[in-house]
Amino acid sequence: MMSIVFILYLITPGMTAKAEKNISDISLTKLNIHMERIQPLLNVGQKKLACKEINNSISIIEFNLEGFTEIEPNYNWFEIKSALSQAKEQNCAIDRQTK
């Protein structure tokens, strides 16, 4: 007779993979929200808020890179992060000086 621990061992990887995908899906939704806010904020001169959205976007990508690559394999996540870093460099200079 199989032990409960062994049965849990067999089913846990599948559950873990599904949970990780759900977390990545939620994180991707959050990333999209942050990224959609950046340009409108920059357009109205709200650089401080735009910088916050840029920083949040970069952090989400860094933390979820592997999961995002699985969900959206055709996106170049390093290039997206690089573009955000460049936007940060161009628009958040004041933010850097005050830290």
N, CA, C and O atoms as CSV, one atom per row, in Angstrom:
chain,resi,resn,atom,element,x,y,z
A,1,MET,N,N,0.838,-1.175,0.000
A,1,MET,CA,C,0.000,0.000,0.000
A,1,MET,C,C,0.892,1.250,0.000
A,1,MET,O,O,1.859,1.329,0.757
A,2,MET,N,N,0.561,2.208,-0.844
A,2,MET,CA,C,1.346,3.440,-0.951
A,2,MET,C,C,1.072,4.341,0.245
A,2,MET,O,O,-0.053,4.439,0.735
A,3,SER,N,N,2.109,4.978,0.688
A,3,SER,CA,C,1.922,5.907,1.791
A,3,SER,C,C,1.392,7.240,1.271
A,3,SER,O,O,1.577,7.576,0.101
A,4,ILE,N,N,0.744,7.981,2.134
A,4,ILE,CA,C,0.208,9.287,1.765
A,4,ILE,C,C,1.339,10.231,1.377
A,4,ILE,O,O,1.189,11.033,0.455
A,5,VAL,N,N,2.459,10.144,2.067
A,5,VAL,CA,C,3.600,11.003,1.763
A,5,VAL,C,C,4.084,10.765,0.341
A,5,VAL,O,O,4.387,11.719,-0.375
A,6,PHE,N,N,4.160,9.518,-0.072
A,6,PHE,CA,C,4.610,9.191,-1.418
A,6,PHE,C,C,3.617,9.703,-2.457
A,6,PHE,O,O,4.024,10.221,-3.497
A,7,ILE,N,N,2.339,9.567,-2.192
A,7,ILE,CA,C,1.318,10.055,-3.117
A,7,ILE,C,C,1.422,11.580,-3.245
A,7,ILE,O,O,1.345,12.119,-4.349
A,8,LEU,N,N,1.597,12.267,-2.120
A,8,LEU,CA,C,1.759,13.713,-2.165
A,8,LEU,C,C,3.006,14.103,-2.952
A,8,LEU,O,O,3.009,15.088,-3.689
A,9,TYR,N,N,4.062,13.314,-2.782
A,9,TYR,CA,C,5.295,13.569,-3.524
A,9,TYR,C,C,5.043,13.483,-5.031
A,9,TYR,O,O,5.586,14.271,-5.805
A,10,LEU,N,N,4.222,12.528,-5.434
A,10,LEU,CA,C,3.951,12.337,-6.856
A,10,LEU,C,C,3.101,13.459,-7.446
A,10,LEU,O,O,3.302,13.842,-8.598
A,11,ILE,N,N,2.165,13.985,-6.680
A,11,ILE,CA,C,1.272,15.002,-7.229
A,11,ILE,C,C,1.748,16.428,-6.970
A,11,ILE,O,O,1.287,17.345,-7.650
A,12,THR,N,N,2.633,16.649,-6.037
A,12,THR,CA,C,3.080,18.000,-5.691
A,12,THR,C,C,3.769,18.716,-6.843
A,12,THR,O,O,3.475,19.894,-7.051
A,13,PRO,N,N,4.670,18.091,-7.613
A,13,PRO,CA,C,5.308,18.835,-8.702
A,13,PRO,C,C,4.303,19.422,-9.686
A,13,PRO,O,O,4.473,20.555,-10.136
A,14,GLY,N,N,3.271,18.678,-10.024
A,14,GLY,CA,C,2.245,19.198,-10.923
A,14,GLY,C,C,1.512,20.369,-10.310
A,14,GLY,O,O,1.226,21.350,-10.996
A,15,MET,N,N,1.210,20.282,-9.052
A,15,MET,CA,C,0.516,21.359,-8.365
A,15,MET,C,C,1.424,22.584,-8.277
A,15,MET,O,O,0.976,23.718,-8.450
A,16,THR,N,N,2.683,22.342,-8.010
A,16,THR,CA,C,3.638,23.437,-7.898
A,16,THR,C,C,3.802,24.141,-9.240
A,16,THR,O,O,3.833,25.371,-9.296
A,17,ALA,N,N,3.904,23.379,-10.309
A,17,ALA,CA,C,4.052,23.977,-11.638
A,17,ALA,C,C,2.816,24.803,-11.987
A,17,ALA,O,O,2.936,25.889,-12.553
A,18,LYS,N,N,1.648,24.301,-11.656
A,18,LYS,CA,C,0.415,25.035,-11.934
A,18,LYS,C,C,0.362,26.318,-11.109
A,18,LYS,O,O,-0.015,27.370,-11.624
A,19,ALA,N,N,0.736,26.237,-9.840
A,19,ALA,CA,C,0.752,27.423,-8.978
A,19,ALA,C,C,1.750,28.450,-9.494
A,19,ALA,O,O,1.465,29.647,-9.489
A,20,GLU,N,N,2.922,27.992,-9.940
A,20,GLU,CA,C,3.929,28.905,-10.480
A,20,GLU,C,C,3.419,29.601,-11.734
A,20,GLU,O,O,3.663,30.791,-11.927
A,21,LYS,N,N,2.704,28.858,-12.597
A,21,LYS,CA,C,2.142,29.457,-13.805
A,21,LYS,C,C,1.099,30.505,-13.435
A,21,LYS,O,O,1.058,31.577,-14.038
A,22,ASN,N,N,0.257,30.205,-12.448
A,22,ASN,CA,C,-0.744,31.173,-12.011
A,22,ASN,C,C,-0.088,32.440,-11.476
A,22,ASN,O,O,-0.545,33.547,-11.760
A,23,ILE,N,N,0.974,32.280,-10.709
A,23,ILE,CA,C,1.708,33.435,-10.178
A,23,ILE,C,C,2.304,34.243,-11.323
A,23,ILE,O,O,2.253,35.473,-11.310
A,24,SER,N,N,2.867,33.558,-12.310
A,24,SER,CA,C,3.445,34.250,-13.466
A,24,SER,C,C,2.368,34.983,-14.252
A,24,SER,O,O,2.589,36.103,-14.712
A,25,ASP,N,N,1.197,34.356,-14.412
A,25,ASP,CA,C,0.087,35.007,-15.120
A,25,ASP,C,C,-0.344,36.278,-14.404
A,25,ASP,O,O,-0.551,37.315,-15.035
A,26,ILE,N,N,-0.478,36.196,-13.084
A,26,ILE,CA,C,-0.869,37.362,-12.284
A,26,ILE,C,C,0.204,38.447,-12.382
A,26,ILE,O,O,-0.111,39.628,-12.528
A,27,SER,N,N,1.465,38.042,-12.302
A,27,SER,CA,C,2.565,39.003,-12.388
A,27,SER,C,C,2.616,39.667,-13.757
A,27,SER,O,O,2.921,40.855,-13.861
A,28,LEU,N,N,2.320,38.907,-14.806
A,28,LEU,CA,C,2.314,39.469,-16.150
A,28,LEU,C,C,1.193,40.498,-16.288
A,28,LEU,O,O,1.369,41.530,-16.937
A,29,THR,N,N,0.060,40.220,-15.686
A,29,THR,CA,C,-1.050,41.180,-15.689
A,29,THR,C,C,-0.637,42.455,-14.961
A,29,THR,O,O,-0.906,43.557,-15.439
A,30,LYS,N,N,0.014,42.313,-13.812
A,30,LYS,CA,C,0.489,43.485,-13.063
A,30,LYS,C,C,1.513,44.266,-13.881
A,30,LYS,O,O,1.482,45.497,-13.910
A,31,LEU,N,N,2.418,43.550,-14.544
A,31,LEU,CA,C,3.422,44.211,-15.375
A,31,LEU,C,C,2.747,45.030,-16.470
A,31,LEU,O,O,3.118,46.179,-16.711
A,32,ASN,N,N,1.760,44.442,-17.128
A,32,ASN,CA,C,1.058,45.155,-18.193
A,32,ASN,C,C,0.409,46.436,-17.667
A,32,ASN,O,O,0.437,47.468,-18.337
A,33,ILE,N,N,-0.169,46.370,-16.481
A,33,ILE,CA,C,-0.798,47.554,-15.881
A,33,ILE,C,C,0.246,48.639,-15.637
A,33,ILE,O,O,0.033,49.799,-15.992
A,34,HIS,N,N,1.370,48.266,-15.031
A,34,HIS,CA,C,2.433,49.249,-14.759
A,34,HIS,C,C,2.960,49.854,-16.058
A,34,HIS,O,O,3.157,51.066,-16.148
A,35,MET,N,N,3.184,49.018,-17.049
A,35,MET,CA,C,3.766,49.513,-18.299
A,35,MET,C,C,2.800,50.419,-19.051
A,35,MET,O,O,3.225,51.375,-19.701
A,36,GLU,N,N,1.510,50.128,-18.967
A,36,GLU,CA,C,0.513,50.973,-19.638
A,36,GLU,C,C,0.440,52.363,-19.007
A,36,GLU,O,O,0.012,53.312,-19.664
A,37,ARG,N,N,0.842,52.496,-17.766
A,37,ARG,CA,C,0.773,53.783,-17.066
A,37,ARG,C,C,1.967,54.686,-17.378
A,37,ARG,O,O,1.868,55.902,-17.216
A,38,ILE,N,N,3.082,54.126,-17.818
A,38,ILE,CA,C,4.329,54.889,-17.954
A,38,ILE,C,C,4.206,56.044,-18.945
A,38,ILE,O,O,4.426,57.195,-18.569
A,39,GLN,N,N,3.861,55.766,-20.194
A,39,GLN,CA,C,3.850,56.818,-21.223
A,39,GLN,C,C,2.847,57.921,-20.920
A,39,GLN,O,O,3.191,59.095,-21.050
A,40,PRO,N,N,1.610,57.592,-20.518
A,40,PRO,CA,C,0.690,58.693,-20.176
A,40,PRO,C,C,1.214,59.583,-19.048
A,40,PRO,O,O,1.029,60.799,-19.086
A,41,LEU,N,N,1.857,58.996,-18.058
A,41,LEU,CA,C,2.425,59.800,-16.968
A,41,LEU,C,C,3.547,60.701,-17.473
A,41,LEU,O,O,3.640,61.865,-17.083
A,42,LEU,N,N,4.397,60.158,-18.341
A,42,LEU,CA,C,5.473,60.973,-18.905
A,42,LEU,C,C,4.900,62.101,-19.770
A,42,LEU,O,O,5.429,63.213,-19.782
A,43,ASN,N,N,3.818,61.805,-20.490
A,43,ASN,CA,C,3.207,62.807,-21.372
A,43,ASN,C,C,2.669,64.013,-20.612
A,43,ASN,O,O,2.630,65.118,-21.152
A,44,VAL,N,N,2.253,63.809,-19.361
A,44,VAL,CA,C,1.707,64.926,-18.578
A,44,VAL,C,C,2.715,65.455,-17.561
A,44,VAL,O,O,2.361,66.241,-16.682
A,45,GLY,N,N,3.967,65.025,-17.681
A,45,GLY,CA,C,5.022,65.554,-16.829
A,45,GLY,C,C,5.079,64.971,-15.426
A,45,GLY,O,O,5.717,65.545,-14.544
A,46,GLN,N,N,4.432,63.860,-15.213
A,46,GLN,CA,C,4.447,63.206,-13.898
A,46,GLN,C,C,5.612,62.213,-13.816
A,46,GLN,O,O,5.411,61.006,-13.689
A,47,LYS,N,N,6.823,62.749,-13.892
A,47,LYS,CA,C,8.013,61.884,-13.948
A,47,LYS,C,C,8.190,61.043,-12.693
A,47,LYS,O,O,8.600,59.886,-12.781
A,48,LYS,N,N,7.888,61.600,-11.533
A,48,LYS,CA,C,8.076,60.848,-10.304
A,48,LYS,C,C,7.182,59.597,-10.280
A,48,LYS,O,O,7.627,58.510,-9.911
A,49,LEU,N,N,5.924,59.771,-10.678
A,49,LEU,CA,C,5.018,58.615,-10.742
A,49,LEU,C,C,5.430,57.655,-11.858
A,49,LEU,O,O,5.353,56.438,-11.695
A,50,ALA,N,N,5.867,58.206,-12.988
A,50,ALA,CA,C,6.330,57.356,-14.092
A,50,ALA,C,C,7.540,56.530,-13.659
A,50,ALA,O,O,7.654,55.353,-14.004
A,51,CYS,N,N,8.435,57.152,-12.907
A,51,CYS,CA,C,9.624,56.439,-12.429
A,51,CYS,C,C,9.237,55.297,-11.495
A,51,CYS,O,O,9.847,54.229,-11.519
A,52,LYS,N,N,8.233,55.531,-10.686
A,52,LYS,CA,C,7.748,54.467,-9.806
A,52,LYS,C,C,7.221,53.291,-10.632
A,52,LYS,O,O,7.481,52.132,-10.309
A,53,GLU,N,N,6.484,53.597,-11.693
A,53,GLU,CA,C,5.956,52.542,-12.567
A,53,GLU,C,C,7.088,51.824,-13.307
A,53,GLU,O,O,7.043,50.606,-13.481
A,54,ILE,N,N,8.087,52.568,-13.738
A,54,ILE,CA,C,9.249,51.972,-14.414
A,54,ILE,C,C,9.971,51.030,-13.452
A,54,ILE,O,O,10.289,49.895,-13.807
A,55,ASN,N,N,10.228,51.505,-12.236
A,55,ASN,CA,C,10.920,50.670,-11.244
A,55,ASN,C,C,10.112,49.416,-10.906
A,55,ASN,O,O,10.676,48.329,-10.778
A,56,ASN,N,N,8.799,49.565,-10.762
A,56,ASN,CA,C,7.951,48.399,-10.495
A,56,ASN,C,C,8.018,47.405,-11.645
A,56,ASN,O,O,8.088,46.196,-11.426
A,57,SER,N,N,7.996,47.919,-12.872
A,57,SER,CA,C,8.056,47.044,-14.049
A,57,SER,C,C,9.368,46.268,-14.107
A,57,SER,O,O,9.382,45.066,-14.374
A,58,ILE,N,N,10.460,46.967,-13.857
A,58,ILE,CA,C,11.775,46.309,-13.870
A,58,ILE,C,C,11.830,45.223,-12.798
A,58,ILE,O,O,12.307,44.117,-13.056
A,59,SER,N,N,11.352,45.531,-11.619
A,59,SER,CA,C,11.367,44.549,-10.519
A,59,SER,C,C,10.528,43.320,-10.840
A,59,SER,O,O,10.938,42.191,-10.569
A,60,ILE,N,N,9.357,43.543,-11.417
A,60,ILE,CA,C,8.482,42.414,-11.769
A,60,ILE,C,C,9.166,41.523,-12.799
A,60,ILE,O,O,9.128,40.298,-12.683
A,61,ILE,N,N,9.789,42.127,-13.803
A,61,ILE,CA,C,10.491,41.328,-14.821
A,61,ILE,C,C,11.634,40.541,-14.186
A,61,ILE,O,O,11.785,39.348,-14.450
A,62,GLU,N,N,12.438,41.197,-13.351
A,62,GLU,CA,C,13.572,40.511,-12.725
A,62,GLU,C,C,13.105,39.326,-11.879
A,62,GLU,O,O,13.715,38.257,-11.914
A,63,PHE,N,N,12.043,39.513,-11.133
A,63,PHE,CA,C,11.565,38.468,-10.228
A,63,PHE,C,C,10.876,37.322,-10.970
A,63,PHE,O,O,10.888,36.187,-10.494
A,64,ASN,N,N,10.280,37.602,-12.126
A,64,ASN,CA,C,9.463,36.611,-12.832
A,64,ASN,C,C,10.012,36.226,-14.204
A,64,ASN,O,O,9.278,35.690,-15.034
A,65,LEU,N,N,11.270,36.488,-14.444
A,65,LEU,CA,C,11.843,36.284,-15.774
A,65,LEU,C,C,11.612,34.873,-16.307
A,65,LEU,O,O,11.193,34.704,-17.452
A,66,GLU,N,N,11.878,33.882,-15.504
A,66,GLU,CA,C,11.731,32.490,-15.970
A,66,GLU,C,C,10.280,32.177,-16.329
A,66,GLU,O,O,10.006,31.585,-17.372
A,67,GLY,N,N,9.360,32.575,-15.465
A,67,GLY,CA,C,7.942,32.319,-15.726
A,67,GLY,C,C,7.435,33.070,-16.941
A,67,GLY,O,O,6.654,32.534,-17.726
A,68,PHE,N,N,7.882,34.328,-17.101
A,68,PHE,CA,C,7.466,35.108,-18.261
A,68,PHE,C,C,7.979,34.492,-19.548
A,68,PHE,O,O,7.286,34.493,-20.565
A,69,THR,N,N,9.185,33.969,-19.504
A,69,THR,CA,C,9.768,33.333,-20.686
A,69,THR,C,C,8.949,32.120,-21.105
A,69,THR,O,O,8.825,31.835,-22.296
A,70,GLU,N,N,8.392,31.411,-20.139
A,70,GLU,CA,C,7.544,30.264,-20.453
A,70,GLU,C,C,6.197,30.713,-21.012
A,70,GLU,O,O,5.684,30.108,-21.954
A,71,ILE,N,N,5.622,31.768,-20.440
A,71,ILE,CA,C,4.312,32.244,-20.877
A,71,ILE,C,C,4.391,32.942,-22.235
A,71,ILE,O,O,3.569,32.696,-23.117
A,72,GLU,N,N,5.375,33.801,-22.392
A,72,GLU,CA,C,5.557,34.594,-23.614
A,72,GLU,C,C,6.961,34.378,-24.172
A,72,GLU,O,O,7.813,35.261,-24.076
A,73,PRO,N,N,7.202,33.202,-24.755
A,73,PRO,CA,C,8.566,32.885,-25.217
A,73,PRO,C,C,9.050,33.740,-26.385
A,73,PRO,O,O,10.254,33.807,-26.635
A,74,ASN,N,N,8.145,34.390,-27.098
A,74,ASN,CA,C,8.558,35.205,-28.239
A,74,ASN,C,C,8.969,36.620,-27.848
A,74,ASN,O,O,9.507,37.357,-28.674
A,75,TYR,N,N,8.723,37.003,-26.611
A,75,TYR,CA,C,9.138,38.320,-26.136
A,75,TYR,C,C,10.601,38.240,-25.712
A,75,TYR,O,O,11.037,37.252,-25.123
A,76,ASN,N,N,11.339,39.281,-26.017
A,76,ASN,CA,C,12.721,39.370,-25.564
A,76,ASN,C,C,12.718,40.152,-24.250
A,76,ASN,O,O,12.811,41.380,-24.241
A,77,TRP,N,N,12.611,39.419,-23.145
A,77,TRP,CA,C,12.457,40.040,-21.838
A,77,TRP,C,C,13.680,40.856,-21.433
A,77,TRP,O,O,13.555,41.843,-20.708
A,78,PHE,N,N,14.857,40.451,-21.894
A,78,PHE,CA,C,16.068,41.233,-21.595
A,78,PHE,C,C,16.025,42.575,-22.323
A,78,PHE,O,O,16.461,43.592,-21.784
A,79,GLU,N,N,15.501,42.574,-23.545
A,79,GLU,CA,C,15.385,43.811,-24.311
A,79,GLU,C,C,14.325,44.739,-23.691
A,79,GLU,O,O,14.512,45.954,-23.633
A,80,ILE,N,N,13.227,44.157,-23.238
A,80,ILE,CA,C,12.180,44.946,-22.584
A,80,ILE,C,C,12.733,45.588,-21.309
A,80,ILE,O,O,12.517,46.772,-21.050
A,81,LYS,N,N,13.443,44.789,-20.526
A,81,LYS,CA,C,14.046,45.319,-19.296
A,81,LYS,C,C,15.076,46.399,-19.633
A,81,LYS,O,O,15.163,47.408,-18.933
A,82,SER,N,N,15.844,46.198,-20.682
A,82,SER,CA,C,16.837,47.175,-21.102
A,82,SER,C,C,16.169,48.486,-21.518
A,82,SER,O,O,16.657,49.565,-21.182
A,83,ALA,N,N,15.055,48.397,-22.247
A,83,ALA,CA,C,14.325,49.606,-22.657
A,83,ALA,C,C,13.778,50.342,-21.437
A,83,ALA,O,O,13.811,51.571,-21.386
A,84,LEU,N,N,13.276,49.595,-20.458
A,84,LEU,CA,C,12.801,50.226,-19.230
A,84,LEU,C,C,13.946,50.882,-18.467
A,84,LEU,O,O,13.790,51.972,-17.917
A,85,SER,N,N,15.090,50.217,-18.437
A,85,SER,CA,C,16.262,50.788,-17.766
A,85,SER,C,C,16.705,52.071,-18.457
A,85,SER,O,O,17.111,53.026,-17.795
A,86,GLN,N,N,16.629,52.095,-19.778
A,86,GLN,CA,C,16.981,53.297,-20.533
A,86,GLN,C,C,15.976,54.417,-20.237
A,86,GLN,O,O,16.366,55.574,-20.081
A,87,ALA,N,N,14.688,54.077,-20.161
A,87,ALA,CA,C,13.668,55.070,-19.821
A,87,ALA,C,C,13.911,55.609,-18.410
A,87,ALA,O,O,13.711,56.794,-18.144
A,88,LYS,N,N,14.339,54.737,-17.525
A,88,LYS,CA,C,14.662,55.151,-16.158
A,88,LYS,C,C,15.844,56.121,-16.174
A,88,LYS,O,O,15.822,57.153,-15.503
A,89,GLU,N,N,16.852,55.784,-16.933
A,89,GLU,CA,C,18.048,56.632,-17.029
A,89,GLU,C,C,17.697,58.016,-17.581
A,89,GLU,O,O,18.220,59.027,-17.112
A,90,GLN,N,N,16.823,58.054,-18.568
A,90,GLN,CA,C,16.467,59.316,-19.220
A,90,GLN,C,C,15.510,60.164,-18.383
A,90,GLN,O,O,15.557,61.393,-18.450
A,91,ASN,N,N,14.658,59.532,-17.609
A,91,ASN,CA,C,13.581,60.270,-16.949
A,91,ASN,C,C,13.657,60.334,-15.434
A,91,ASN,O,O,12.918,61.091,-14.804
A,92,CYS,N,N,14.535,59.555,-14.853
A,92,CYS,CA,C,14.542,59.469,-13.393
A,92,CYS,C,C,15.842,59.976,-12.787
A,92,CYS,O,O,16.205,59.574,-11.682
A,93,ALA,N,N,16.547,60.851,-13.492
A,93,ALA,CA,C,17.818,61.377,-12.997
A,93,ALA,C,C,17.636,62.118,-11.685
A,93,ALA,O,O,18.470,61.989,-10.789
A,94,ILE,N,N,16.573,62.887,-11.550
A,94,ILE,CA,C,16.308,63.611,-10.323
A,94,ILE,C,C,16.074,62.630,-9.191
A,94,ILE,O,O,16.538,62.833,-8.069
A,95,ASP,N,N,15.357,61.572,-9.494
A,95,ASP,CA,C,15.066,60.531,-8.506
A,95,ASP,C,C,16.367,59.924,-7.986
A,95,ASP,O,O,16.489,59.662,-6.790
A,96,ARG,N,N,17.352,59.695,-8.880
A,96,ARG,CA,C,18.633,59.103,-8.471
A,96,ARG,C,C,19.416,60.042,-7.578
A,96,ARG,O,O,20.052,59.596,-6.623
A,97,GLN,N,N,19.383,61.348,-7.872
A,97,GLN,CA,C,20.165,62.316,-7.114
A,97,GLN,C,C,19.660,62.476,-5.694
A,97,GLN,O,O,20.439,62.797,-4.796
A,98,THR,N,N,18.367,62.260,-5.469
A,98,THR,CA,C,17.803,62.465,-4.141
A,98,THR,C,C,17.965,61.259,-3.234
A,98,THR,O,O,17.704,61.349,-2.034
A,99,LYS,N,N,18.389,60.140,-3.784
A,99,LYS,CA,C,18.548,58.927,-2.970
A,99,LYS,C,C,19.861,58.933,-2.240
A,99,LYS,O,O,20.164,57.991,-1.507
